[in-house]
Amino acid sequence: MMKKTMLKKAAAAVLCTAMVVSLAACGGGSGTKETAAAGSSAAGSEAGSTGEAAGEKEAFEINVNNGSEPASLDPNALNSNDSMITTLHMFEGLAKYAKGGEGVELGQAKDYTVSDDGLVYTFTLRDDIFWSDGQPVVAGDFVYSWQRLVSGGYENSYFIDMVQNAVEIQNGTKDKSELGVKAIDDKTLEVTLKAPCNYFIEIVAAAVTSPVRQDVIEANGEMWYENPETYIGNGAYKLVEWSHQEKIVMEANDKYYDYANLGPTKITWMLMDDDNAILAAFESGDLAYAASFPTEELDRLKEAGTFQVAPVAGTYYILVNAEGKGMIPELQDPKVRRALALAIDRNYVTDMVTKRGELPADTFLPRGFHDEDGKDYYDSADKFWDNSTYEANCEEAKKLMAEAGYPDGAGFPTISYTINNNSAHAAIAEYVQNVWKEVLGVDCTIDSQEFAVFLDMRSAGDYALARAGWTVDYMDPASLMELWITSSGNNDCHFYNEEYDSYISAAAHATSQNERFENFHKAEKILEEQLPIIPIYYYSEPYLMDTSKYDGFFSYLAMPVFKYVVQK
């Protein structure tokens, strides 16, 4: 028997009961991994194609900067927040981020049912959904996309690991046709999970679970997304220009069912990574939104009222390469790693270096994850160190280096810290470089790379230490803790620990949130002891926007959404 389920714009602290999280190819979002009432209800008003509204919209264009050149705009192949954010404006899944940033609501689906055992989701698609070339979106488009996602070796295939046979297909032991998703007819999509997952609706709002067109991809190859003529989407906007290393231009899609409620008629994404140039463009009025700017200008921007902060759950950290080709043997000693970690004054970093509302990290997981009693996971977690005792931490760090055989850094090799081009990352790297030399006598060089090159190096393990960060894909500890299982596609520190894997698996099979949290705590204790990652701070999401000129902007899970922005 099926039970009808109404989707609510609920807060995203949800429980995935007995979810079987695979230990196969998991990956993730932010490279950082690095978002008024909705225009339509959850069920949606279906007035047919809104193309008739074309020409009636008052022209309103905005330019925004959220990063540099994305590696891909193929929904299945996204590997950074920058690319996900851009793509989310041109593609839409069964659900979407709710207007105002209050969770998710239905998108391409108008309703759905869930079986009594929580395993079978049956989605009914809207009658007024079309691709940007006018063809109707059908259930088979989702089937093709999801089968392609799990069989194509894509980093973000982990998003649908909870779907029946997804992991086996990723591992090559089953064919993509055996994925637990099928089109009953053009308007009905059935998805079978391997275990109940209460945050599944958040999963189907992610860019990587959007449908894609089989005929377009097969006719134009894997680079189909680079040509606006072949980049056929089903979202609020359509691609009209991609001038590489310069800009991506999209226009409101008159085939989109909520076209009449869209704000900007055109969004231009300026592809920039020079913070000074970004700030100059913002202050000259050439940018309405900027996600990056020189740290030294922060106080002035706060006074001007253009500095804003959006909530986000995530952690910024340093990766320590454990087994990749750039691995340094001396960094494999947990005493050395802890010494490097303790020498960092996180209060100084957040107060004097970043100054954007971040909180000093003393665990891997930030606040925001709640158990069945409403208690925050963070409050019961063992802390990695005490951020209020920096002088004592430095003394302990020196002692540990001496015990490891490197008193005052004697005999320790020069290490390299790899970052991508960005003034904020550079400022943190320079601080770390200086403090490691002053406190421990350790020499460190900074290797700054263009973002796409940086991602490739990090993924390949071609570094000794590298900056990284992750903002959650959904509000559950698993979104962060699964990063470090042995087979995770985003385990860029190449940390492989069977005991850690077993706790994450046990959490996935647990029948209560409290039991899940117990296992996550045990796994996080291993991270504390081994430190394959060195947490620095918990993210905030700072940005520049003049809120006296614009309204309707929101961000969800560090995904800024511009489609409902209006001019005041």
SVG drawing of the C-alpha trace seen along z (x, -y; Angstrom):
<svg xmlns="http://www.w3.org/2000/svg" viewBox="-4 -53 72 61">
<polyline fill="none" stroke="black" stroke-width="0.4" points="0.0,0.0 1.3,-3.5 0.9,-6.5 0.6,-9.9 3.3,-12.3 3.1,-16.0 6.4,-17.8 7.0,-20.5 9.5,-23.3 10.9,-21.8 14.2,-22.6 16.8,-20.2 17.8,-18.5 16.5,-15.1 17.1,-11.4 18.1,-8.8 16.9,-5.7 18.8,-2.5 20.3,-4.0 22.8,-1.6 25.7,-3.9 27.9,-2.1 31.6,-1.9 31.9,-2.3 32.7,-5.4 31.3,-8.2 32.1,-11.7 30.7,-15.2 30.0,-18.8 32.1,-21.7 35.6,-22.0 35.4,-24.8 33.6,-21.3 32.3,-24.3 22.3,-29.0 8.8,-35.3 6.4,-32.4 7.3,-30.1 6.0,-30.9 4.1,-27.6 2.9,-25.3 4.5,-21.9 1.8,-20.3 2.2,-23.2 -0.2,-25.1 -0.2,-23.6 -1.2,-26.3 0.6,-24.7 3.7,-26.1 4.4,-29.6 6.0,-30.5 3.1,-32.7 4.4,-35.0 7.5,-35.6 7.9,-39.3 5.8,-40.4 8.6,-40.4 10.2,-43.7 13.9,-43.5 16.1,-43.1 19.7,-41.8 22.3,-41.1 26.0,-40.2 27.3,-37.9 30.6,-36.3 30.8,-33.0 34.2,-31.8 36.3,-31.2 36.0,-28.9 34.0,-25.8 35.4,-22.4 32.0,-21.3 28.3,-22.2 27.2,-18.6 24.8,-17.9 26.2,-14.4 29.9,-15.5 29.8,-18.4 32.8,-18.5 32.7,-21.8 30.2,-24.2 30.9,-26.8 29.8,-24.4 26.8,-23.1 25.5,-26.6 25.6,-27.7 24.1,-24.4 21.2,-24.6 19.9,-27.7 19.7,-25.8 18.5,-22.3 16.0,-21.2 15.3,-17.9 12.2,-16.3 12.6,-18.9 14.2,-22.3 15.5,-24.6 12.5,-26.5 12.2,-30.2 13.7,-31.9 16.1,-29.1 13.7,-27.2 14.5,-23.6 13.2,-22.1 9.9,-21.9 8.8,-19.9 10.2,-21.0 9.6,-18.9 7.4,-16.5 3.9,-17.7 3.5,-15.0 4.8,-11.7 4.0,-8.7 6.1,-6.5 5.5,-2.9 4.8,-1.9 8.3,-0.3 9.9,-3.6 11.6,-1.9 9.6,-2.9 9.0,-6.5 6.6,-7.1 6.8,-10.5 4.2,-12.1 5.7,-14.7 4.1,-18.0 2.2,-18.4 3.8,-21.7 7.5,-20.8 9.6,-21.2 13.1,-21.3 14.5,-24.6 14.0,-23.4 10.2,-22.8 10.2,-19.0 8.4,-17.7 10.4,-16.4 9.5,-12.7 10.3,-10.2 12.7,-8.4 15.0,-11.5 15.5,-10.9 16.1,-7.2 18.8,-7.9 20.5,-10.6 20.6,-8.5 21.9,-5.4 24.5,-7.6 25.5,-9.0 26.2,-5.7 27.8,-4.0 30.0,-6.8 32.6,-7.0 31.5,-10.5 32.7,-11.8 29.2,-12.7 27.6,-9.3 27.6,-8.9 24.6,-11.2 22.3,-8.3 24.1,-5.5 20.9,-4.9 19.1,-3.8 18.9,0.0 22.0,1.4 23.7,-2.0 26.8,-0.9 27.0,2.4 26.8,0.6 29.5,-1.8 31.7,1.2 31.0,2.9 29.2,5.9 25.8,5.0 24.6,3.3 23.1,-0.2 19.8,1.2 19.5,2.8 19.4,-0.6 16.3,-0.9 14.7,-3.6 12.2,-3.1 9.7,-5.0 6.2,-3.5 5.0,-5.9 6.1,-9.4 4.7,-11.0 5.5,-8.4 8.9,-7.7 9.4,-4.9 12.5,-4.9 13.4,-1.9 15.9,-2.5 18.0,0.1 16.9,-1.2 14.6,-4.1 16.1,-7.5 14.2,-10.4 16.4,-13.0 15.9,-11.5 13.8,-14.5 16.8,-16.7 18.9,-14.4 16.5,-14.8 16.9,-18.6 20.6,-18.4 21.9,-19.5 23.5,-16.1 20.1,-14.3 18.6,-16.5 17.4,-14.8 19.6,-15.1 18.7,-14.4 19.9,-11.1 19.5,-12.2 21.4,-15.4 24.4,-13.7 24.6,-10.8 24.5,-13.2 27.1,-15.6 29.3,-13.6 30.5,-14.1 31.4,-17.8 27.8,-18.5 27.5,-21.1 30.1,-23.5 27.9,-24.6 24.8,-26.8 23.0,-25.3 23.3,-21.8 23.1,-22.7 19.4,-21.8 18.2,-22.2 14.9,-22.1 15.6,-24.8 14.7,-28.4 17.4,-29.7 19.1,-28.6 22.6,-29.0 23.2,-31.6 27.0,-32.2 30.0,-30.7 33.1,-32.8 35.7,-30.6 37.7,-32.3 35.5,-35.3 31.7,-34.8 28.7,-32.5 25.5,-34.2 22.0,-32.7 18.6,-34.1 15.2,-33.3 13.8,-30.1 10.3,-30.9 9.5,-27.1 10.0,-27.0 6.7,-26.5 7.5,-29.3 8.8,-31.7 6.3,-34.4 7.8,-34.6 11.5,-34.7 13.4,-37.9 16.3,-38.6 15.7,-38.2 19.4,-37.6 22.2,-36.4 25.8,-36.9 28.3,-34.9 31.6,-36.7 34.4,-34.2 37.0,-35.9 39.5,-34.8 41.3,-38.1 39.7,-39.4 40.8,-43.0 39.3,-42.9 36.1,-41.4 35.8,-44.1 36.4,-46.8 33.7,-45.4 31.3,-45.2 31.9,-48.7 31.6,-50.1 28.2,-48.5 29.3,-45.9 28.6,-43.1 25.5,-42.8 26.9,-39.8 30.4,-38.7 31.4,-35.7 35.0,-36.7 36.9,-39.9 40.1,-41.1 40.2,-40.3 41.9,-43.6 38.8,-45.4 36.4,-43.7 36.0,-46.3 35.3,-49.0 32.8,-46.8 31.0,-46.1 30.7,-49.8 29.4,-50.3 26.6,-47.7 27.4,-45.5 29.0,-42.7 26.5,-39.9 26.7,-36.4 24.5,-33.5 24.2,-30.4 26.0,-27.2 27.2,-24.0 30.7,-23.0 34.3,-22.9 37.6,-24.3 40.6,-22.0 44.1,-21.0 44.4,-17.6 47.5,-15.5 48.3,-13.2 48.6,-9.7 49.2,-7.5 49.1,-9.6 52.1,-10.2 52.9,-13.5 53.0,-11.9 55.9,-12.9 56.9,-10.0 57.6,-12.4 54.0,-13.6 52.7,-10.1 53.5,-10.3 50.3,-11.3 52.6,-13.2 53.8,-15.4 50.3,-16.0 49.1,-16.9 52.0,-19.3 51.2,-21.0 47.6,-21.3 48.3,-22.6 50.6,-25.3 47.7,-27.0 45.9,-29.6 42.4,-29.3 41.0,-32.2 43.6,-34.4 42.7,-32.9 39.0,-33.7 39.5,-37.1 42.4,-38.5 42.9,-36.6 39.5,-35.6 37.2,-37.9 34.1,-36.7 32.1,-35.3 33.7,-31.8 34.0,-29.9 37.3,-28.3 37.1,-24.5 37.8,-22.0 36.2,-19.0 35.5,-18.0 31.7,-18.3 30.2,-21.7 27.0,-22.5 23.6,-21.9 23.1,-18.1 20.5,-17.1 19.4,-13.8 15.9,-12.6 15.9,-14.7 16.9,-17.8 20.4,-17.8 23.3,-19.0 25.8,-16.4 28.6,-18.8 27.8,-19.2 28.6,-15.6 31.6,-15.3 35.2,-14.9 37.1,-18.0 40.3,-17.7 42.0,-20.5 41.2,-23.5 41.2,-26.7 41.4,-28.8 44.8,-27.6 47.0,-28.5 50.3,-29.0 49.9,-25.5 49.0,-24.1 52.3,-25.5 54.3,-23.9 52.6,-20.6 53.3,-20.9 57.0,-21.5 57.1,-18.5 55.4,-16.3 57.9,-17.3 60.8,-16.5 59.3,-13.1 58.9,-12.5 62.6,-13.1 62.5,-16.7 63.3,-19.1 62.8,-22.7 62.3,-21.3 65.8,-19.8 66.0,-17.2 62.4,-17.9 62.1,-18.4 60.6,-21.5 56.9,-20.8 54.6,-22.2 51.1,-23.5 49.0,-23.6 46.1,-26.0 44.1,-27.5 44.5,-31.1 42.4,-33.2 43.5,-35.9 41.6,-34.4 43.2,-31.0 46.6,-32.7 46.2,-34.7 45.5,-31.5 48.4,-29.7 50.8,-32.5 49.7,-32.5 50.2,-28.8 53.6,-29.0 54.8,-31.6 53.5,-30.0 54.9,-26.6 58.3,-28.2 58.1,-30.3 56.6,-27.6 58.1,-24.4 61.0,-25.4 59.3,-23.8 59.8,-25.3 56.8,-25.4 56.4,-26.6 53.1,-27.7 52.1,-26.2 49.2,-28.3 47.4,-26.8 44.5,-27.8 41.4,-26.2 40.9,-23.5 44.5,-22.4 44.3,-22.5 41.3,-20.2 43.1,-17.7 46.2,-17.7 44.3,-17.2 42.2,-14.4 45.3,-12.7 47.1,-13.0 49.8,-15.1 50.5,-17.2 51.9,-16.9 49.4,-19.2 46.5,-20.9 43.7,-23.2 40.2,-21.8 36.7,-22.3 33.3,-20.8 29.8,-22.2 27.1,-19.6 25.0,-18.3 22.2,-17.5 21.8,-18.2 23.2,-15.0 26.7,-14.0 27.0,-11.4 27.4,-14.2 30.8,-15.0 31.8,-11.7 31.5,-9.6 34.2,-11.6 36.9,-9.5 35.7,-6.0 38.2,-3.9 36.3,-4.0 35.0,-7.5 35.6,-9.3 36.5,-12.5 38.9,-10.9 41.6,-13.1 43.8,-12.6 43.9,-8.9 43.2,-7.9 42.2,-4.3 41.1,-2.9 39.0,0.2 37.8,-0.6 36.7,-4.0 34.8,-2.4 33.1,0.0 31.7,-2.8 30.4,-4.7 28.8,-1.5 27.3,-0.8 25.9,-4.3 24.3,-3.7 22.6,-0.5 21.5,-2.0 17.8,-2.2 17.8,-5.5 19.5,-8.8 21.1,-8.4 22.7,-5.1 23.9,-6.7 25.5,-9.5 27.3,-7.1 29.0,-5.5 29.8,-8.9 31.4,-9.9 33.6,-6.8 34.6,-7.5 35.4,-11.1 37.6,-10.0 39.7,-8.2 40.0,-11.4 41.2,-13.1 43.8,-10.5 45.1,-10.2 44.4,-13.7 44.3,-12.9 42.6,-16.3 43.4,-19.3 40.2,-21.3 40.7,-25.1 37.3,-26.7 33.6,-26.1 32.3,-27.9 30.2,-31.0 29.1,-32.1 30.2,-35.7 29.3,-37.6 28.8,-41.2 25.4,-42.5 23.7,-45.8 20.5,-44.8 19.1,-48.3 19.0,-47.6 18.1,-43.9 15.7,-41.5 14.8,-37.9 18.3,-36.4 18.7,-33.3 21.2,-30.5 20.6,-26.9 23.5,-24.5 25.9,-27.1 24.1,-27.3 23.2,-30.9 20.0,-31.2 19.4,-34.3 16.3,-33.3 13.9,-35.2 16.1,-38.3 14.2,-41.5 15.3,-45.1 13.9,-47.4"/>
</svg>
